[in-house]
């Protein structure tokens, strides 16, 4: 039969139950953990007759932090908040390593920083029990004696107090987590509202860094973007107090620090003690921001690593789970960045289409190549945010000639400027490879182009080839003073080079067509002149000779038979009529007066022969190119013929003058009007002849208001390469 507890045992049990009940009451009414820790430590120390009692929390960096302490003396030997590193042979280290109760009855054989401290306060023995919260080791509770080893069973008695402490911790954590969850959701909701209403990225970045820093109890928060050259650039920063890195600060990655670790692994990273870090960023984190520890999470935008968000502490490592909570903020930041990029790309696409449409309109209406090339160069420069843009043609002599130029400030050099190829510049690279090229650092550019870009302060350029009907024709270039042009500039520039190539091809086709038509007209005129000469020099001369011989025969026959003479006279008269008709035909093929005297006397002759009175105003006295004189003559002849046949006019006016490199001809009558190219009046032929020479004919003939023909003819030959607009 088991022995019943004696009076002393009953008193011990009663005292233990009373102590546990007092602590349980504190736990049940939700007393703050710090107050519960102090109470449970004091109750355990008194109940177990110990010299001191303490409760410590295990930290991620391998230390033990004191959260409560009691002593039978006036004050506890260990100050709350003190930290000692685990290691050696001592109760906190043994409990940490085994997850089980531990005791040391003689500290002479103990070791480690904690043992040294225990010996300093005069303790000879200690017992410790693990504090486990929701199955995980949270800390240790220990009691110690300054006289002798603690009694057997101390571990079991102490366990009752650790269970109450664990319950208080779990309850407090639950309350903290619930409150933290609510705070976290509120913080995330505030940032999400900014994202949803498309606030500027800078505003979102500033808000998300501050919200994350406050929520996670950090001293410092930054968001940084990874840029070219393995560097990180601060785009937002917040601090609860003290200094921060300035926005825009850029540092090279490298060594052991959070930004570098995130960059290389694309995963969250933490450093619990920056004294163990390395590299310029780690040094600056301690020197500038005074950080001791930090946690960073990658910012991923559309599957690509964009940057990093970091929270830092100046006192102790950040709590476990900080990485997961921080990720919620980085996701919102990534959404804001993606939305902003989408808006920028949409706006950029719209701007690009508008610019291309403006140039395409010029191309479609066959604007002069010089106008199109100037417009396409300017549109490309403005759209691509360049400081300078140019379109250049490659020449057979190994040079390039600028045919279109634009600058955001003052014009660097004019259209028509030439420079040799062969040095290290974008135009040369494109001519050698036939492909797009870029130079991100012009410091190595040599030759005249190198001198020019340095004078203009340009540091980078991109060029795209201009191909006309499969052949490399030239290059379009955009350049920047600020730094390398964005990736993708080559592809965007290609849209403009295609329009430039179309304009050039159209102009070349038009020039070829005009030259062909001019050759046809010239050939027809030359043929008419040749026929006129052949008639004049051949058949006409023979007929003249025959007529003279016949007149001589008629004179010899005067003394003979009158009938023979009469017959000879009739034949001679017939020859004179044929000769007159032949002269008229020759004159129609090519008027002799035009060939001999020029345009002024030829038009005066047409005016004298006109059935309608003509008023003349001729300001041209010199001889002009033969095709111009011929076209003007036949225009006047056709106009006067139409006036006589169809217009029912009383007068006609002819004005002829030259200026600005063209001949101006105006024929007007006061007839009934209503003339049109479609009426088969011969006007279409006149229009074709004028356009074949590079000129233009306009018809104004409203009903009842007379008819006016306005003709302009270039005095120089448009087929001459020296006169082509974009060939200069």
Secondary structure, DSSP 8 states (H G I E B T S, - for coil): ------HHHHHHHHHHHHHHHHHHHHHHTT--HHHHHHHHHHHHHHHTT-SEEEEEEE-TTSEEEEEEEEESSSS-SS-TT-EEE--SSSHHHHHHHHSS-EEES-GGG--SHHHHHHHHTT--EEEEEEEEETTEEEEEEEEEESSS---TTHHHHHHHHHHHHHHHHHHHHHHHHHHHHHHHHHHHHHHHHHHHTT--HHHHHHHHHHHHHHHTT-SEEEEEEEETTTEEEEEEEEESSS----TT-EEE--SSSHHHHHHHHSS-EEES-GGG--HHHHHHHHHTS--SEEEEEEEEETTEEEEEEEEEESSS---TTHHHHHHHHHHHHHHHHHHHHHHHHHHHHHHHHHHHHHHHHHHHTT--HHHHHHHHHHHHHHHTT-SEEEEEEE-TTSEEEEEEEEESSS-SS-TT-EEES-SSSHHHHHHHHSS-EEES-GGG--HHHHHHHHHHT--EEEEEEEEETTEEEEEEEEEESSS---TTHHHHHHHHHHHHHHHHHHHHHHHHHHHHHHHHHHHHHHHHHHHHHHIIIIIHHHHHHHHHHHHHHHHHGGGS-HHHHHHHHHHHHHHHHHHHHHHHHHHHHS-HHHHHH-HHHHHHHHHHH-SSEEEEEE---S---HHHHHHHHHHHHHHHHHIIIII--SEEEEEEEEETTEEEEEEEE-S-----GGG-SSHHHHHHHHHHTT-EEEEE--TTS-EEEEEEEESS-TTSGGG-TT--
